[in-house]
């Protein structure tokens, strides 16, 4: 998460609260364009190759649905798009569909400007069992599905198989526990002329990875069942599960086997590809690109867990699609048609193969193009298996708090303080206290 994003989110939250006292009446967006088609304005944050694939899918939908025209409009990063949405929500300029990252879930629900997709699921008795349950769980609150999962990912351990062979490690047996990770990192760390030329392991200084390493142990981020059994009032990520993560980083950094790669995703991936690090955590959506660009054989495995701790699984990352509330029923139904189309096995197979994101409809994995892709990239199957084995508990369902981006930045600050020798318990407690203050402020509004 970029620095300063918490300030941006607080601005959004304060603005939203202020607006709530104003009239709730909103001008309805015109339902049809000049061609007589129902227009669906789709704001998204997919850039580069992802935008290209998205536009292909939209074009195919528009061709097969002559009475509807979906218009995808890039709005910048998730944060930038959400800021823009806040300024137009409830007006004629609001989009029909809004793509929002997973940590924006509670904000979108509390905005009062969205129509839960559960309405349409109930109206036509749509079978949501075809959707991957461990993805849908994140966007389900109090038994209601609020948004449609779309681009979903989880973290995985990525490692250099050639480096494993050189270090006398079995490339088909990646570390699954913290002790195995430490031992492998020691053997993978290389020095020359007093300088470390290859580090064993690295984690990006990014709150998402901490949250995942917490959840895989069954650890909660905040109280009240991760904010899913009433508003969260207190951070609990500084418990034993969180301390295990911070102690792992502290210990490995002290041993000289852990590389502080900073906060930039590109820097992290470049360090792996240049053999500066032999193992690191990355998003499952980045696996294919890493394999294509690395000058060595790449392995992919599950997140390691502390010794003697039962693996619980991972939290879904990425984003989902939200439907606007203050638009015509005609537009809402057209938006729902598009969402259903996106969830079909054929479309999800294409999305998975071309982007690396999970298929929200697991039937997509039986499509021929996926089978062919998995033949070439068997590592992709590992990411899917880790998700499938996830247990549906509050820890893996993910936390719901409006101040998530701000809290993430506090955790990042705490992670970085470990490299300056700050005690793990002190660092985590400070991040928890700062999160508590943010929660208290947010809950008063």
C-alpha positions in Angstrom: 0.0 0.0 0.0 1.4 3.4 -0.9 2.5 5.8 1.8 -0.2 8.3 2.7 -3.0 6.0 1.6 -4.4 5.9 5.1 -4.8 9.7 5.0 -6.7 9.4 1.7 -9.0 6.8 3.2 -9.7 8.9 6.2 -10.6 11.8 3.9 -13.0 9.5 2.1 -14.5 8.3 5.3 -15.0 11.8 6.7 -16.4 13.1 3.5 -18.8 10.2 3.3 -20.0 10.7 6.8 -20.5 14.4 6.2 -22.6 13.7 3.1 -24.8 11.3 5.0 -26.7 14.2 6.5 -27.5 15.6 3.1 -30.5 14.5 1.0 -30.4 10.9 0.0 -32.2 11.7 -3.2 -30.1 11.1 -6.3 -30.7 11.8 -9.9 -31.2 8.6 -11.8 -28.7 7.8 -14.5 -30.3 7.6 -17.9 -31.0 4.0 -18.6 -30.4 3.9 -22.3 -27.8 5.4 -24.7 -28.6 7.0 -28.1 -28.6 3.5 -29.7 -31.4 2.4 -27.4 -29.1 0.1 -25.4 -29.0 -0.2 -21.7 -25.8 1.5 -20.7 -23.6 0.0 -18.0 -20.7 2.2 -16.9 -18.0 0.0 -15.4 -15.2 1.7 -13.4 -12.2 -0.4 -13.0 -8.5 -0.3 -11.8 -7.1 -2.8 -14.3 -4.1 -1.4 -16.2 -1.7 -2.7 -18.8 -2.2 -6.2 -20.0 -5.0 -6.7 -17.4 -7.0 -3.9 -19.1 -6.5 -5.4 -22.5 -8.0 -8.8 -21.4 -10.8 -7.0 -19.6 -11.7 -5.0 -22.7 -11.7 -8.2 -24.8 -14.2 -9.8 -22.4 -16.4 -6.8 -22.4 -16.4 -6.6 -26.2 -17.5 -10.3 -26.3 -20.3 -9.6 -23.9 -21.5 -6.6 -25.8 -21.5 -8.6 -29.1 -23.5 -11.4 -27.5 -26.0 -9.0 -25.7 -27.2 -6.5 -28.3 -29.5 -4.7 -25.9 -26.8 -3.9 -23.4 -23.6 -1.9 -23.8 -21.0 -2.1 -21.0 -18.4 0.7 -21.1 -15.2 -0.1 -19.1 -13.5 3.0 -17.9 -10.1 2.9 -16.2 -10.0 5.1 -13.1 -6.4 4.6 -11.8 -5.4 2.6 -8.8 -8.0 1.1 -6.4 -7.4 4.1 -4.1 -7.8 6.7 -6.8 -10.9 5.0 -8.2 -12.5 4.9 -4.7 -11.8 8.6 -4.2 -13.6 9.4 -7.5 -16.5 7.1 -6.6 -17.0 8.9 -3.3 -17.4 12.3 -5.1 -20.1 11.0 -7.5 -21.9 8.2 -5.5 -25.6 8.6 -5.6 -25.6 11.1 -8.5 -26.2 10.8 -12.2 -22.4 10.6 -12.7 -22.0 7.5 -10.6 -20.8 4.3 -12.4 -23.2 1.3 -12.7 -20.5 -1.1 -11.6 -17.5 -0.2 -9.4 -14.4 -2.4 -8.9 -13.0 -2.1 -5.3 -10.2 -3.9 -3.6 -11.0 -6.3 -0.8 -10.0 -4.0 2.1 -12.6 -1.5 0.8 -15.4 -3.9 1.5 -16.7 -2.4 4.8 -16.3 1.1 3.4 -18.5 0.2 0.4 -21.1 -1.5 2.7 -21.2 1.5 5.1 -21.5 4.0 2.2 -25.2 3.1 1.6 -24.6 3.7 -2.1 -24.5 0.1 -3.3 -27.0 -2.6 -4.1 -26.0 -5.9 -2.7 -26.0 -8.6 -5.4 -27.8 -10.8 -3.0 -31.0 -9.1 -4.2 -30.6 -10.6 -7.7 -29.3 -13.9 -6.4 -32.6 -14.2 -4.4 -34.9 -12.9 -7.1 -33.9 -15.6 -9.6 -32.6 -18.2 -7.2 -29.2 -18.0 -8.8 -26.9 -20.9 -7.8 -23.9 -19.3 -6.0 -22.6 -22.8 -5.0 -20.9 -22.7 -8.4 -18.7 -19.9 -7.1 -15.5 -20.8 -5.1 -16.7 -20.7 -1.5 -13.3 -19.5 -0.1 -13.5 -16.4 -2.4 -17.2 -15.7 -1.8 -16.7 -15.9 2.0 -14.8 -12.7 2.1 -17.6 -10.7 0.4 -20.3 -12.3 2.5 -21.4 -10.4 5.6 -24.2 -11.5 7.9 -25.2 -14.1 5.4 -25.5 -11.6 2.6 -23.3 -11.5 -0.5 -22.6 -7.8 -1.2 -20.4 -7.9 -4.3 -19.4 -10.3 -7.0 -15.8 -11.6 -6.6 -13.8 -10.9 -9.7 -10.0 -10.7 -9.7 -8.9 -12.8 -6.8 -5.4 -13.8 -5.6 -3.6 -15.2 -2.6 0.1 -15.2 -1.5 2.4 -18.1 -2.2 6.0 -18.9 -1.6 8.1 -18.6 -4.8 11.6 -20.1 -4.9 14.6 -20.7 -7.2 14.8 -24.4 -7.9 18.2 -24.1 -9.4 19.5 -22.4 -6.3 18.0 -25.2 -4.2 19.9 -27.8 -6.2 23.2 -25.8 -5.9 22.6 -25.6 -2.1 22.0 -29.3 -1.8 18.3 -28.9 -1.2 15.5 -30.9 -2.8 13.8 -28.5 -5.2 10.6 -30.6 -5.0 10.5 -30.2 -1.2 10.1 -26.5 -0.4 10.0 -25.4 3.3 6.5 -25.7 4.8 7.4 -24.6 8.4 9.3 -21.8 9.9 12.2 -24.0 11.0 12.4 -25.5 7.5 12.4 -22.0 6.1 15.2 -20.9 8.3 17.3 -23.9 7.6 16.8 -23.6 3.8 17.5 -19.8 3.9 20.9 -20.4 5.7 21.9 -22.9 3.0 20.7 -20.6 0.2 22.5 -17.5 1.5 25.8 -16.9 -0.3 28.7 -14.6 0.5 31.7 -13.4 -1.4 34.4 -11.1 -0.3 32.5 -10.4 2.9 29.4 -9.3 1.0 26.2 -11.3 0.7 25.5 -12.0 -2.9 22.4 -14.1 -2.4 19.9 -14.0 0.5 17.8 -16.9 1.4 14.4 -15.2 1.9 12.5 -12.0 1.7 9.0 -10.6 2.4 7.8 -7.3 0.9 7.2 -4.7 3.6 3.5 -4.8 2.9 0.6 -5.3 5.3 -1.1 -7.9 3.2 1.6 -10.5 3.7 1.5 -10.0 7.4 -2.3 -10.5 7.4 -1.9 -13.7 5.5 0.8 -15.1 7.7 -1.4 -14.3 10.7 -4.5 -15.9 9.1 -2.7 -19.1 8.0 -2.2 -19.8 11.8 -5.8 -19.0 12.5 -5.0 -15.6 14.0 -7.5 -12.7 13.9 -6.6 -9.2 12.9 -9.3 -7.4 15.0 -11.8 -8.5 17.7 -15.5 -9.4 17.3 -14.5 -12.3 15.0 -12.5 -10.1 12.7 -15.2 -7.4 12.7 -17.8 -9.9 11.3 -19.7 -10.2 14.5 -20.3 -6.5 15.1 -17.9 -3.5 14.5 -14.3 -4.2 15.5 -13.2 -2.1 18.4 -9.7 -3.4 19.0 -6.7 -4.8 17.1 -5.7 -8.3 18.2 -3.0 -8.9 15.6 -0.3 -8.4 18.3 -1.1 -11.7 19.9 1.0 -14.8 19.7 0.4 -15.4 16.0 1.5 -12.0 15.0 4.5 -12.2 17.3 5.6 -15.4 15.6 5.7 -13.6 12.2 7.6 -10.6 13.5 10.1 -12.9 15.4 10.7 -14.9 12.3 11.6 -11.7 10.3 13.7 -10.4 13.2 15.6 -13.7 13.6 16.3 -14.2 10.0 17.4 -10.6 9.5 19.8 -10.9 12.4 21.1 -14.2 10.9 21.8 -12.4 7.7 19.5 -14.7 5.6 16.7 -12.2 5.2 16.8 -9.3 2.7 15.0 -6.1 3.3 13.5 -5.5 -0.2 11.5 -2.4 0.8 7.9 -1.7 -0.3 8.1 -1.9 -4.1 6.7 -5.0 -5.8 8.9 -4.5 -8.9 12.0 -4.2 -6.8 11.1 -7.5 -5.0 10.6 -9.4 -8.3 13.7 -7.9 -9.8 15.7 -9.1 -6.8 14.4 -12.6 -7.3 15.1 -12.7 -11.0 18.6 -11.3 -10.5 19.3 -14.1 -7.9 19.6 -11.6 -5.1 17.0 -13.6 -3.1 16.3 -17.3 -3.5 12.8 -17.4 -1.8 10.1 -14.8 -1.3 6.4 -14.3 -0.9 4.4 -13.0 -3.9 0.8 -12.9 -5.2 -0.5 -15.9 -7.0 -1.5 -13.5 -9.8 2.2 -12.8 -10.4 3.3 -16.4 -10.8 3.1 -16.8 -14.5 5.0 -13.6 -15.2 7.8 -14.6 -12.8 8.1 -18.0 -14.5 8.3 -16.3 -17.9 11.0 -13.8 -16.9 13.2 -15.7 -14.5 16.4 -17.2 -16.0 16.0 -20.3 -13.9 13.4 -22.9 -12.9 10.8 -21.4 -10.6 9.0 -23.4 -7.8 5.7 -22.4 -6.1 4.5 -23.6 -2.7 2.2 -22.9 0.2 2.8 -20.2 2.8 5.1 -21.7 5.5 3.5 -22.0 9.0 5.1 -21.9 12.5 6.2 -25.3 13.8 3.5 -27.4 15.4 0.7 -25.0 14.2 -2.1 -26.4 12.1 -2.5 -24.8 8.7 -5.8 -22.9 8.3 -5.4 -21.4 4.9 -5.3 -18.0 3.2 -7.4 -14.9 2.9 -8.5 -13.9 -0.6 -7.0 -10.8 -2.0 -7.7 -8.8 -5.1 -11.0 -7.0 -5.8 -14.8 -7.5 -6.4 -17.5 -5.8 -8.4 -20.1 -3.6 -6.7 -23.5 -2.5 -8.1 -24.7 1.1 -7.6 -27.9 1.6 -5.7 -29.2 4.9 -7.1 -29.7 3.7 -10.7 -32.6 2.4 -12.6 -33.8 -1.2 -12.1 -33.1 -1.6 -15.8 -29.5 -0.7 -15.4 -29.1 -2.9 -12.3 -30.5 -5.9 -14.2 -28.1 -5.2 -17.1 -25.2 -5.0 -14.6 -26.3 -8.3 -13.1 -26.4 -9.9 -16.6 -22.8 -8.8 -17.1 -21.7 -10.1 -13.7 -23.3 -13.5 -14.4 -21.5 -13.6 -17.8 -18.2 -12.9 -16.1 -18.8 -15.8 -13.8 -19.3 -18.4 -16.5 -16.7 -21.1 -16.8 -15.6 -20.1 -20.3 -15.0 -16.4 -19.3 -13.3 -17.4 -16.0 -11.1 -19.8 -17.8 -9.9 -17.1 -20.2 -9.4 -14.6 -17.2 -7.4 -17.2 -15.2 -5.2 -18.2 -18.2 -4.5 -14.6 -19.3 -4.1 -12.9 -16.0 -3.1 -15.5 -13.4 -6.1 -14.6 -11.1 -8.2 -17.4 -9.7 -11.3 -18.5 -11.5 -14.2 -17.6 -9.2 -16.1 -20.5 -10.9 -14.0 -23.6 -10.3 -15.7 -25.3 -13.3 -13.3 -23.1 -15.4 -10.4 -25.3 -14.4 -12.0 -28.1 -16.4 -11.9 -26.0 -19.6 -9.4 -27.2 -22.2 -7.5 -23.9 -22.3 -6.9 -24.2 -18.6 -5.7 -27.8 -18.8 -3.3 -26.8 -21.5 -2.0 -23.9 -19.5 -1.5 -26.0 -16.4 0.5 -28.5 -18.5 2.9 -25.6 -19.3 2.6 -24.0 -15.9 2.0 -26.7 -13.2 2.8 -24.1 -10.6 -0.6 -22.4 -11.2 -2.3 -25.5 -9.9 -0.4 -25.2 -6.6 -2.0 -21.8 -6.0 -5.5 -23.2 -6.6 -4.9 -26.2 -4.3 -3.8 -23.9 -1.4 -7.0 -21.9 -1.8 -9.2 -25.0 -2.0 -7.7 -26.4 1.2 -8.5 -23.2 3.1 -10.8 -23.6 6.1 -13.8 -21.2 6.2 -13.2 -19.5 9.6 -13.2 -15.8 10.6 -9.4 -15.7 10.3 -9.3 -16.7 6.7 -12.5 -14.8 5.9 -10.6 -11.6 6.4 -11.1 -8.6 8.7 -13.7 -5.9 8.1 -12.7 -2.4 9.2 -13.1 0.9 7.5 -9.6 2.0 8.5 -7.8 -1.0 7.0 -5.4 1.0 4.7 -4.3 3.1 7.6 -3.8 0.1 9.8 -1.8 -1.6 7.1 0.6 1.4 7.0 1.1 1.1 10.8 2.0 -2.6 10.4 4.4 -1.7 7.6 6.1 0.9 9.8 6.3 -1.8 12.5 7.9 -4.3 10.1 10.5 -1.8 9.0 11.4 -0.9 12.6 12.5 -4.5 13.1 15.5 -3.8 10.8 16.5 -1.0 13.2 16.5 -3.5 16.1 13.1 -2.7 17.7 11.7 -5.6 19.7 9.0 -7.4 17.8 6.5 -7.2 20.7 7.1 -3.4 21.1 6.8 -2.9 17.3 3.5 -4.8 17.1 2.0 -3.3 20.2 2.6 0.2 18.8 0.9 -0.7 15.5 -2.0 -2.2 17.4 -2.4 0.9 19.6 -2.3 3.2 16.6 -4.9 1.0 14.9 -7.1 1.1 18.0 -7.0 4.9 17.9 -8.1 4.9 14.3 -10.9 2.4 15.0 -12.1 4.5 17.9 -12.3 7.6 15.7 -14.0 5.7 12.9 -16.6 4.1 15.2 -17.6 7.5 16.6 -18.7 8.8 13.2 
